[in-house]
Amino acid sequence: AQSVTQPDIHITVSEGASLELRCNYSYGATPYLFWYVQSPGQGLQLLLKYFSGDTLVQGIKGFEAEFKRSQSSFNLRKPSVHWSDAAEYFCAVGAGDYKLSFGAGTTVTVRA
Amino acid sequence: DAGVIQSPRHEVTEMGQEVTLRCKPISGHNSLFWYRQTMMRGLELLIYFNNNVPIDDSGMPEDRFSAKMPNASFSTLKIQPSEPRDSAVYFCASSWKGTNEQYFGPGTRLTVT
């Protein structure tokens, strides 16, 4: 069965600074990988996804993620964060069936 | 598209009462998921439907929980009787089978007193 680890529970970043959120997965074959964002009181919104092909994927809100098979990682990045990026971010892995395994989430705080 | 629609957005009820949560998936999606989110346990998959048929209900915590999907555009999650430990945010999500790409509703925040 697949699993996901998000090593950072909480990250604080200054507005305008770069952001990188780590995600490591465990799965024997090529996984389907996702990043979701959850703002306070809201549902999970899909930021980006990787199925195959180019290992650098672009998403909404200026986010990108890079799939590195050798490191079993799918880290999320944004060059310059905005105060509205304060939220909880979830990495998820799927095996092509129906089930997604979610990480525990990383809470991002943006300071002025 | 309106996205996944859930109702109510907030529900406060007393212990022992029946609670029914509702979900309308995205039109054309044939897979539907119910999740529960708590601080202690994170996001948990409760049940998964494909083409209106329950496929995996291993996450349903107890017999007090039941879910139905009478047609492709409507599902319910019922808790009877409710208990304070059922307090959580319940999400519904839908996808096109095989893509793993799930779209979430805004959630129902349930408080059982």
Interface residues (C-beta under 8 A of the other chain):
Chain A: Y32 F34 Y36 Q42 G43 L44 Q45 L46 K49 F90 G94 A95 G96 D97 Y98 K99 L100 F102 A104 G105
Chain B: V4 S31 F33 G42 L43 L45 Y48 N50 I55 D56 F91 A93 S95 K97 G98 T99 N100 E101 Q102 Y103 F104 G105 P106 G107
